[in-house]
Amino acid sequence: MTSKTISFTAPELLGMEIEASASTGYYDNKSEFLRDATRTLLAAKKDLRLAIACELYMKGRISLGRAVEIADVNYEEMKKLL
């Protein structure tokens, strides 16, 4: 899998928390922390995963099969959602 660098602006406290994440020993670096945080958020929010899968599919960035995988639904349910 290829990686893409993403930057964003965060409130000062959140920035300090992200920077400190590697020092805690839980993560090797802040990128690992942010990947885990994003995966945890997406796992908890099925509606967001569905919306992302639909958006990427409708823009032609992913196949129907990949949309099904991201949304964690079957093909028939995904077709109805689109």
Residue, then its C-alpha position, 0 to 999 in steps of 0.5 A: m500500500t502506498s502512503k500519502t502525506i496529509s497535513f492539517t491544522a489542529p487546535e493547540l492542545l490537540g497538537m500537543e497531544i498528538e506530538a506527545s503520543a509517541s513519547t507515551g510508549y503506546y506508539d512509535n510516532k505520531s503518524e502511527f497514532l493518527r492512523d490508529a485514531t482514524r481507523t478507530l473512528l471509522a470502525a465506530k461510525k458505520d454511517l461515516r464509512l458508508a458515506i465515504a464508500c459512496e463518495l469514493y465510488m461515485k467519483g470513480r476512485i474505487s470499484l464497487g467491490r472496494a466500496v463494499e469492503i469499506a462500507d462493510v455491507n454486501y453487494e446488494e445493500m451497497k447497490k441500494l445505497l448508491 
